[in-house]
Amino acid sequence: MPTDVLSQALRERRRSLLWWTLGLVLLIAVTVAFYPSIRDDPALSDYAKDLPESLRALFAGGELDLASPTGYLNSQIFALTAPLVLLIFAIGAGSGAVAGEEERGTLDLVLAHPVRRRDYVILRSLALAVLIAALAATLLSAVALGSWLVDLEIAFGRLLAASVSVALLAMFFGSLALTAGAIRPGRAQAIAVSAGIAVVAWLLDGLGQAVDALDAWRPLSLYYQALGQSPLREGAPWSGWAILAAASLVLVVVGAIGLERRDTLQ
């Protein structure tokens, strides 16, 4: 039965994952295809320099040279677009894993079989990790291939570091949505909790680059731990990855305990 839970979770998301994959590939293809037209044009970088520092930090990853390979990919894909896509997917999948099943009235049927509640949460979290990894692999492959086709020179190791960072960030907030739905019923509430904290984390990291009073608080943002240290430029943020992985694991444990302690599934 435990393996059935895992396989069923993957099967029920396979069509959705296909559409998300196609959308992500199309988005990246369009973005990368524009690079040759602006590579030798300083206008985009001049525009970025004229932006208020807070807006540049929030929406362009703080990049000044948007015509450089790193600056372009970071500002156009990895600073906001890719995290946004993967977080929407992860939060939707995470909130549906327990809260969604409960609202559809199928969770009690699954748990009537010989599968413990904590095992169910763990298996659904594992399925979530597999789905996010597949989407992150699509992100990495599409950016790497597109960069090669348009002669956008960027080290594959840096692309890998940025893609892993996005995946771990998505896994945390997907796990948060799953755990929120395991502790208390209601998919809308699980989405709101996870999305709200994600927005706060993004704002804290972005505004922390422009507001001195917030700079010391930036490490508290998991967005900072994943992407605020610019893995596309600096390489793998190992400490940030460890924090994200550990935080996701803690959430899964909390979710497993929370579902086991609930008296009834409404």
N, C-alpha and C positions, 0 to 999 in steps of 0.2 A: 503493500500500500504506500509506504513513503516514496518509493520511486514513481508510483503512479501520480502522486501529488505534484512532483517535480515535472514530470513529462506533460501532465495536463496543463500546468501553469505556462509552460513554454508553447504548447500547441495553441492555447487560446490567445496568445499574443503574436503568433507568427505572421498573420496577415497585417496586423497593425504595424509590426516591426518592418515589414516589407515596404509599406507606404512611407513610414518615417525614414527608412534608408534611402528610398528614391528621392524624397524631398530634400534630404540632407545633401545627397550627391548633386542634385540640380542647383541647390543654393551655393554650394562650394564651386561648382563649375562656372556659374555666372560670375561669382566674385573673382575667382582667379583669372578668368578670361579677360577681365578689364585691366589687369596689371600692366601688360605691354603698352597700353595707351597712356598710362600715367607715369610709367617708369622714369622717363626723362623730362617730365613736366613738374617743375617745382611748385606749381599753383596749389596742389593739394597740401603739401607740407606747409606752405605759407598760410593757408587757411587754418590748418591745425594750430599753428603758432599764435594765430590771432584769437583763438577760442579762449574763454576763461579756463583757468587751470582746473577748476572743479569739473567742468563739462568734458574737458579732454581726458581727465582721469577716469570719469565714469563711463564714457562712451568710446574712447579710443585707447584705453589702456595706458594713458599718459604718454603716448608716443608723439614725438615731434617730427621725425623724418618718416612720413607716411609713404614716401617713394622707395624706401629701402625694402628689401625682401622681408626682413624681420618686422619692421615697422608696419608694412602693409598687412601681412598675415595676422599680426597681433591685433591691430586696430580693427580690421575688417572681419576677422573670424574668431580668434581665440579670446579676445578681451570680453566679448559680449555675445556674439551671435551663436557660436557653438555651445557655450555654457547654457544659454537660454533654451536652445533646442533640446539638449540632453536633459536639462532640469525639468522641462515641461513633460517630456516623455517619462522620466523617472518618477516624478511626483504623481503623474496619472497612474502609472503601473503600480507604484507602491500603495497608493490610496485604494486601488481596486483589489489588492491582494487579500485583504481581510475585510475592511469596511465595505468594499464593493460587493464581495461575495455575501456578506451578511445582509446587505440591503436587498439583494436579489433572492434571498432565502435559500441559498445553496450551501452556505457555510455549515449549517447544522447537519445537513445531509452528509457532507464530507467527514465531519467530526464524529458522526455516528459509526463510522468504520474504525477499524483498529489503528488509529493514528492519534498520537497525543497532541494536545494543543500546541505545546512548545515546539514539537517537531514540525508541525504545520507551519508555524511562523518561520522557523529556520529554513525549511525547504522553499517557502515562497521568497524568502530573502535571497537564497541561492539562485533561484530562477531570475530574480530581479538583477542580480549581479551578472548573470550570463547575458541577459538582454542588453544591459548597459554596455558590457564589454563588446558585444556585437556592433552596437551603434558607434562606439568609440573607435573600433577597428575600421568601420566605414569612413569615419571622419579622417583618420590617419591615412588610409589608402587613397581617398579622394584628393586630399590636400597634397600628398606626396606625388601622385600621378599628375595632377594639374600643374603643380610647380615644375615638374620635369618637362611637361609639354610646352610651357611658355617661358622656359629658361629662367624661372624664379629660383635663384640659388639659395637654398637653405639646407642645413645639415639634417639628415633623417633623424639623428639622435635627439635633436631639439624638437622636431615635430612629434616624436614619440613621447618626449617628456611632457609637452603641452597637452597631448591627447590623453595621456594617463591622468594628468591633473584634472582635466575636464571630467573624465570618467569617475574618478574618486569623489569629486565634488557632487556629481549627480547621484552617486551611490549613497552618499550621506543623506541628501535631502529626500531621496526615494525611500531610504530606510526610516527616516523621520516620519514620512507620511504613512508608511506601513505600521510603524509603532503607534502613532497617534490613533490609527483606526483599530489597532488591537486593544488599546487601553480603554477607549471609549467608542461607542458606535457612531457612525456618521461619516460618510465619505467626504462630504463638503467640508466638514470640520477638519478632517485630516489634511485636505488640500490647503485649506486656509492657514493652518498652523505651519506647514512646511513652506508654502510659498511666502508667507509673511516673514518668517525667519530668514529665508533666502534673500529677500529684498533688503532686509536690515543688514545682512552680512555684506551685500554688494555696496550698499550706500556707505557703510562704515569704512570699507577698504577704499572706495573711490574718494570720498570726502576727506578721509585721513591723509591723502596725498596733497590736499590743498589747504586743509585747516590744521594749523599747528597743534591746537588743543586736542584734536582727534588722532594725531599721528601715533601717539604712544599706545592707543587702543586698537590699532590696526591688527596686531597679531591675534586678537580675540575673534576676528572675522575668519571663518573657514574659507571664504572666498580669497582672502589674503593668503592663507596657508596653501591653497591650490594654485592660484594664478597671480596673486599680488606681487610675487617675487620674480615674475616674468620667466617662466621655464623655457619659453621660446628663445629667450636671449641668454639666460644664465644656466640653463640645464635643469636637471631634476632637483626639485626641492624635497630632499629626502625626509627632513624633519616634518615638513608639511604633509607629505604622503602618510607618514606614520601616524600623525595626529588624526587625519581623515579616516584612515583605516580603523584605528582604535575606536574613534567616536562612532563609526558605523557599526562596529561589532558590539559596542555597549548598547546602542539603540536596539539591535536585534535581540540581545539578552533581555532588555527591559520589555520589549514587545512580547517576547515569549512568556515572561513571568506575568505580564499584565493580562494576556489572554487566558492563561491558566487560572488566574484569580477571579476572573469575572464569573458571577454565578449563572448568568443566563446570556444567551445570544439573541438579541432582539431583531 
